[in-house]
Amino acid sequence: MAKIEHFQPIEWEASMATGVAAIDKQHKYLIDTLQTANETLLADDDVALLKRVANDLLGYAITHFETEEELMQRYGYTEARPEEARAHIAQHRDFSCQIVAVHEQLREGKKVSRIEVLRFLNHWLRDHVLGVDQLLGKYLVKQTGHETKN
């Protein structure tokens, strides 16, 4: 097994909360799913397993992205903060493209580093949750005057 240096799996922290119940619940689920993927993929380098993990994460991530983007529309985020909204949605699309690319490489029989995939997933999720999702959460809480339940 490859030596893993500087690999820190993401864990839920209070600082990740956006104040939007639906988003926070989905983030916790994504982080839990990624924790399981970390444990599984670090113990086993089976290609079929990596394909399944990529599919599962992409599927749930798309559902999560739809939730966030629907909230953006419902509460006028795309109109009030168009640059933030565009950047946020661009991150969603970039994530999906990256995971589809991994899936395609695996389908074509190309070697894909599970460590690099895990690094990408962990860093992307941490950066996304602590970055653009915080901006969206603050906006939604301000618009509704309270935690949004969806």
C-alpha positions as a Markdown table, in Angstrom:
| # | Residue | x | y | z |
|---|---|---|---|---|
| 1 | Met | 0.0 | 0.0 | 0.0 |
| 2 | Ala | 1.2 | 3.5 | -0.8 |
| 3 | Lys | 2.7 | 5.6 | 2.0 |
| 4 | Ile | 0.2 | 8.3 | 3.0 |
| 5 | Glu | 1.7 | 11.5 | 4.1 |
| 6 | His | -0.2 | 14.7 | 5.1 |
| 7 | Phe | -3.5 | 13.0 | 4.5 |
| 8 | Gln | -6.1 | 14.3 | 6.9 |
| 9 | Pro | -9.6 | 13.0 | 6.3 |
| 10 | Ile | -12.3 | 15.6 | 6.8 |
| 11 | Glu | -14.4 | 15.5 | 9.9 |
| 12 | Trp | -17.5 | 17.5 | 10.8 |
| 13 | Glu | -16.7 | 20.6 | 12.9 |
| 14 | Ala | -19.0 | 23.2 | 14.3 |
| 15 | Ser | -17.3 | 25.9 | 12.0 |
| 16 | Met | -18.8 | 24.0 | 9.0 |
| 17 | Ala | -22.4 | 24.7 | 10.0 |
| 18 | Thr | -24.1 | 27.1 | 7.7 |
| 19 | Gly | -27.2 | 27.7 | 9.8 |
| 20 | Val | -29.3 | 26.0 | 7.1 |
| 21 | Ala | -30.6 | 22.7 | 8.5 |
| 22 | Ala | -31.1 | 21.0 | 5.1 |
| 23 | Ile | -27.6 | 21.9 | 3.9 |
| 24 | Asp | -25.9 | 21.1 | 7.2 |
| 25 | Lys | -27.7 | 17.7 | 7.3 |
| 26 | Gln | -26.5 | 16.9 | 3.8 |
| 27 | His | -23.0 | 18.1 | 4.6 |
| 28 | Lys | -22.8 | 15.8 | 7.6 |
| 29 | Tyr | -24.0 | 12.9 | 5.5 |
| 30 | Leu | -21.4 | 13.6 | 2.8 |
| 31 | Ile | -18.7 | 13.8 | 5.4 |
| 32 | Asp | -19.8 | 10.6 | 7.0 |
| 33 | Thr | -19.9 | 8.9 | 3.5 |
| 34 | Leu | -16.5 | 10.3 | 2.7 |
| 35 | Gln | -15.2 | 9.0 | 6.1 |
| 36 | Thr | -16.4 | 5.5 | 5.2 |
| 37 | Ala | -14.8 | 5.8 | 1.8 |
| 38 | Asn | -11.5 | 6.9 | 3.3 |
| 39 | Glu | -11.5 | 3.9 | 5.6 |
| 40 | Thr | -12.6 | 1.5 | 2.9 |
| 41 | Leu | -10.3 | 2.7 | 0.1 |
| 42 | Leu | -7.2 | 3.1 | 2.3 |
| 43 | Ala | -7.6 | -0.6 | 3.3 |
| 44 | Asp | -8.5 | -2.0 | -0.2 |
| 45 | Asp | -7.3 | -0.8 | -3.6 |
| 46 | Asp | -10.0 | -2.7 | -5.5 |
| 47 | Val | -11.0 | -0.8 | -8.7 |
| 48 | Ala | -14.6 | -1.9 | -8.5 |
| 49 | Leu | -14.8 | -0.4 | -5.0 |
| 50 | Leu | -13.3 | 2.9 | -6.2 |
| 51 | Lys | -15.9 | 3.0 | -9.0 |
| 52 | Arg | -18.7 | 2.4 | -6.5 |
| 53 | Val | -17.4 | 5.0 | -4.1 |
| 54 | Ala | -17.1 | 7.5 | -7.0 |
| 55 | Asn | -20.7 | 6.7 | -8.2 |
| 56 | Asp | -22.2 | 7.0 | -4.7 |
| 57 | Leu | -20.5 | 10.3 | -3.9 |
| 58 | Leu | -21.3 | 11.8 | -7.2 |
| 59 | Gly | -25.0 | 10.7 | -6.9 |
| 60 | Tyr | -25.4 | 12.2 | -3.5 |
| 61 | Ala | -23.4 | 15.3 | -4.3 |
| 62 | Ile | -25.7 | 16.0 | -7.3 |
| 63 | Thr | -28.7 | 15.7 | -5.0 |
| 64 | His | -27.0 | 18.1 | -2.5 |
| 65 | Phe | -26.1 | 20.5 | -5.3 |
| 66 | Glu | -29.7 | 20.6 | -6.4 |
| 67 | Thr | -30.8 | 21.4 | -2.9 |
| 68 | Glu | -28.4 | 24.3 | -2.6 |
| 69 | Glu | -29.2 | 25.6 | -6.1 |
| 70 | Glu | -32.9 | 25.4 | -5.5 |
| 71 | Leu | -32.5 | 27.4 | -2.3 |
| 72 | Met | -30.4 | 30.0 | -4.2 |
| 73 | Gln | -33.3 | 30.4 | -6.6 |
| 74 | Arg | -36.0 | 30.4 | -4.0 |
| 75 | Tyr | -34.4 | 33.1 | -1.9 |
| 76 | Gly | -33.1 | 35.3 | -4.7 |
| 77 | Tyr | -29.4 | 34.6 | -4.1 |
| 78 | Thr | -28.6 | 34.4 | -7.9 |
| 79 | Glu | -30.1 | 37.8 | -8.4 |
| 80 | Ala | -28.8 | 39.5 | -5.2 |
| 81 | Arg | -25.3 | 38.0 | -5.4 |
| 82 | Pro | -24.8 | 36.9 | -9.0 |
| 83 | Glu | -21.0 | 36.6 | -8.8 |
| 84 | Glu | -21.1 | 34.5 | -5.6 |
| 85 | Ala | -23.8 | 32.4 | -7.1 |
| 86 | Arg | -22.0 | 31.8 | -10.3 |
| 87 | Ala | -18.8 | 30.9 | -8.5 |
| 88 | His | -20.7 | 28.5 | -6.2 |
| 89 | Ile | -22.5 | 26.8 | -9.1 |
| 90 | Ala | -19.2 | 26.6 | -11.0 |
| 91 | Gln | -17.6 | 24.7 | -8.1 |
| 92 | His | -20.5 | 22.3 | -8.2 |
| 93 | Arg | -20.0 | 21.7 | -12.0 |
| 94 | Asp | -16.2 | 21.4 | -11.6 |
| 95 | Phe | -16.7 | 18.7 | -8.8 |
| 96 | Ser | -19.1 | 16.7 | -11.0 |
| 97 | Cys | -16.7 | 16.9 | -14.0 |
| 98 | Gln | -13.8 | 15.8 | -11.9 |
| 99 | Ile | -15.7 | 12.8 | -10.5 |
| 100 | Val | -17.0 | 11.9 | -14.0 |
| 101 | Ala | -13.4 | 12.0 | -15.3 |
| 102 | Val | -12.3 | 9.6 | -12.6 |
| 103 | His | -15.2 | 7.3 | -13.4 |
| 104 | Glu | -14.3 | 7.4 | -17.1 |
| 105 | Gln | -10.7 | 6.6 | -16.4 |
| 106 | Leu | -11.7 | 3.6 | -14.4 |
| 107 | Arg | -14.2 | 2.5 | -17.0 |
| 108 | Glu | -11.4 | 2.7 | -19.6 |
| 109 | Gly | -9.2 | 0.6 | -17.4 |
| 110 | Lys | -6.7 | 3.4 | -16.6 |
| 111 | Lys | -4.9 | 3.4 | -13.3 |
| 112 | Val | -6.4 | 5.9 | -10.9 |
| 113 | Ser | -4.7 | 6.7 | -7.5 |
| 114 | Arg | -7.3 | 6.2 | -4.8 |
| 115 | Ile | -5.1 | 8.4 | -2.5 |
| 116 | Glu | -5.3 | 11.3 | -5.0 |
| 117 | Val | -9.1 | 10.8 | -5.4 |
| 118 | Leu | -9.5 | 10.8 | -1.6 |
| 119 | Arg | -7.3 | 13.9 | -1.3 |
| 120 | Phe | -9.3 | 15.7 | -3.9 |
| 121 | Leu | -12.6 | 14.7 | -2.3 |
| 122 | Asn | -11.5 | 15.7 | 1.2 |
| 123 | His | -9.9 | 19.0 | 0.2 |
| 124 | Trp | -12.8 | 19.9 | -2.1 |
| 125 | Leu | -15.5 | 19.3 | 0.4 |
| 126 | Arg | -13.6 | 21.1 | 3.2 |
| 127 | Asp | -12.9 | 24.1 | 0.9 |
| 128 | His | -16.4 | 24.2 | -0.5 |
| 129 | Val | -18.2 | 23.9 | 2.9 |
| 130 | Leu | -15.9 | 26.5 | 4.6 |
| 131 | Gly | -16.0 | 28.8 | 1.5 |
| 132 | Val | -19.0 | 29.3 | -0.8 |
| 133 | Asp | -21.4 | 27.4 | 1.4 |
| 134 | Gln | -20.7 | 29.7 | 4.3 |
| 135 | Leu | -21.6 | 32.7 | 2.1 |
| 136 | Leu | -24.8 | 31.0 | 0.9 |
| 137 | Gly | -25.7 | 30.0 | 4.5 |
| 138 | Lys | -25.3 | 33.6 | 5.8 |
| 139 | Tyr | -27.4 | 35.0 | 3.0 |
| 140 | Leu | -30.2 | 32.4 | 3.5 |
| 141 | Val | -30.3 | 33.0 | 7.3 |
| 142 | Lys | -30.4 | 36.7 | 6.8 |
| 143 | Gln | -33.2 | 36.4 | 4.2 |
| 144 | Thr | -35.3 | 34.1 | 6.4 |
| 145 | Gly | -34.4 | 35.7 | 9.8 |
| 146 | His | -33.8 | 32.2 | 11.2 |
| 147 | Glu | -32.3 | 28.9 | 10.5 |
| 148 | Thr | -33.8 | 27.6 | 7.2 |
| 149 | Lys | -35.4 | 24.2 | 7.5 |
| 150 | Asn | -36.1 | 23.7 | 3.7 |
